[in-house]
Amino acid sequence: MQRSLVLLKPDCVQRRLMGQIISRFENKSLNIVAMKLMNVTPDMAKQHYAEHVEKPFYPGLEAFITGAPVLAMIVEGLDVIAVIRNMLGATSGLKAASGTIRGDFSGSRQMNLVHASDGEEAAAREIALYFNDDEICGYEPTLTPWFKADDE
């Protein structure tokens, strides 16, 4: 099992799309093992987007991510990082395929609703930034045998 950090960004929260996005993850048989509504501080934003801090677009990115609450989640499942990124679609909602989260709900390059970890190393770093170990509630759903084969 893999884990990924997922942030429902301020535009998602403000547009009241959280429930629809969460239901897509649950409908895909992914487990949400931690969740909290929170404000991203400027310091957290700098840590999360460390590779972008010196870029000219960073001030706008920081203003956006700190401008309203986000819903932070840890989502768990088989190949969850790739699965979620496929569900999200292209970074720009203008280019995302219909049927993906961004393709269905976003018409913007920056206001693209959701962040998801892009690899296992990033997931570990991002999860540690947003959650303490005691906030993670791992569990095995009783329906798991109906979601995947025993050898998966």
Summary of the structure (lengths in Angstrom):
residues: 152
radius of gyration: 15.3
end to end distance: 9.6
largest distance: 49.0
contacts: 439
relative contact order: 0.23
helix: 43%
strand: 17%
